[in-house]
Structures are given as structure tokens and as C-alpha cells.
């Protein structure tokens, strides 16, 4: 069973600002009085375009998939496989700015596990209640707080 990541307005605005900032920084030399050498232009495009594409893909391609033995949270080049047996605590969170996260909404959950790099992962499944229901079936031993 796979869940897409919920995308809310505040995250969308933040991503638009990030993409605009990267684009402005990368393309500003083209608007200066001095002409940009061809080699510099190529380097700018080779660096800036992939960064912008990565930001867009990370926004719209984040998925959470339930497998037989683990939950797989995946976002383009980043991913975490969380064995159900290692999940210790699950609780709501609205912090999508800091920490290890693959969430695109303020309405998320934080999963604590010893197998996650920083001890917890913040995610924001589109259908949160159905996601939690499925997670409870697969990790009934976990402490579900305020859910």
C-alpha cells in the first residue's frame, strides 16, 4: 500500500521561494552589464537546472510504501527503510522545517525508530488516518501518542 505525500500551501510557498532564489542567484549574471562567457553560462545551466528540477521532483514525488517487514519512505534520491519491529513511538508533528523529514505539509507525523539516521523521521501522508490505521496493524507495539 502506497501513500503520496500531502502538499499544503505553506510548503508550496516555501518551495516557490527556494526555486526563485536559486534561479535568481544562478541567472543574475546574465542581467549584469558585462557579458557572460559561454563556459560560465554552461556551468551555470549545468548546476542550476538540476537543482531546480531536484526541488520540484522532491516536492511531487515523495511516497510512503508499506512492505511486508518495513515502511519505505522515498523522495527521489533520499529514502529510509524502517523495519516495523524498530518503530518505538509515533506522534503528530507540524514542524516541517528542521530535522530528518520527508514531509510536504504541516499536518504530519513523526516516527521514532532506532534504525533511522537521526532517531526519527517526519512524514506527511495524504490520508493520514488511513496511514496510521495501517501502521498500527503492522507495528502494534509502538507507542501512539495523541493520534
Secondary structure, DSSP 4 states (H G I P E B T S, - for coil): -EEEBPB-HHHHHHHHHHHHHHHHHHHGGGGSSSPPPHHHHHHHHHHHHHHHHHHHHHHH-EEEEE-SSEEEEEETTEEEEEEGGGEEEEEEE---SSSSEE-BSSSEEEEEETTSTTSEEEE-BSSHHHHHHHHHHH-TTSEEE--
